[in-house]
Amino acid sequence: MIYRKITFFVLGSLLLCSCGGLSSKGKQEIGGEQLEEDWRPPEGDRRRPEGGRREYVAVPTAPGKATPLSAFDEFNPNSVTISFDGDEITISSTGFPNHTTPYWQETDSLYIEPVVAIAQTPGRMGSHRDRSHTLTVPAAPGLAVRSTATSLGAIGIAVTGVPIFNDSEGPGRPLEEKIAETFDYAGGHVGPSGYHYHSESMDVPENTTLSHDDEKLIGIMADGFLIYGRREMDGSYPSDLDESGGHLGATQHSNGEEFYHYHIVNEYYFGNLIVLFGGDFMGSPNTIL
């Protein structure tokens, strides 16, 4: 997929670019059910909520394939606990990452001086405030009959334990260059709800663990689908992604079995910024508590 660079006249009016709405052709099989050619959930309500985070409404889904359990071995054991209970998987996290950032307290062993951020948002990690997050998802998530717009707040949990946020910085406020200047090399900064990611990590020497233009697992989204880096496990860029960056395919965790999952969309949002997830949920999302 060719990079496209977004130009803009007013920072506050910058809109998210998509990957061109590509979809896979031919019949797709999800949980043993064949879906007709070029099938995908119809477009849902893409309006952002007027207020802050909201609880999601359950959306009917097609039968899904089980999420490969080996993927959960990638999650940071110092922050994340994975529980399996019948048809559900619960991911609980303290919200604290296992990598360096200038958003740690200066007394913390993982604190570093800024190497990417030009400015910093107020606040640091490691305070007395509870930043934990819990997400319960189906063990076999399915595609929904319609997509669901993401809301403010956590929309997924990264393998580091850090919550994933969308392409907005506030109600009706898309990410702007001034906000991006506060991102550390991990693509994160601190807000009222704590440290969180908006964008893909940077290719700098300090980044020794996080995905950058590769096939690594990023985390799990609120609809239960895993999200991977920009590339396939063979190093190529996927060419059949839907508007949310998802497709049916095998990964390094699925032993050749195809299942629906997301990728970071290989397009610039602006400048050198690539957002982690800027589309709609293609499954039925669950509220992250």
Salt bridges, closest charged atoms under 4 A:
ASP38 OD2 - LYS25 NZ 3.71
GLU43 OE1 - ARG46 NE 3.03
ASP45 OD2 - ARG47 NH2 2.90
GLU74 OE2 - HIS253 NE2 2.90
ASP167 OD1 - ARG48 NH2 2.98
GLU169 OE1 - HIS189 NE2 3.56
GLU169 OE1 - HIS198 NE2 3.23
GLU176 OE2 - ARG173 NE 3.79
GLU200 OE1 - HIS212 ND1 3.74
GLU200 OE1 - ARG230 NH2 2.90
ASP213 OD1 - ARG230 NH1 3.63
ASP213 OD1 - ARG231 NE 3.16
GLU232 OE2 - HIS247 NE2 3.64
GLU232 OE1 - HIS263 NE2 3.40
ASP240 OD1 - HIS247 ND1 2.63
GLU243 OE1 - ARG40 NE 3.51
GLU243 OE2 - ARG46 NH2 3.74
GLU267 OE1 - ARG4 NH2 3.24
ASP280 OD2 - ARG46 NH1 3.29
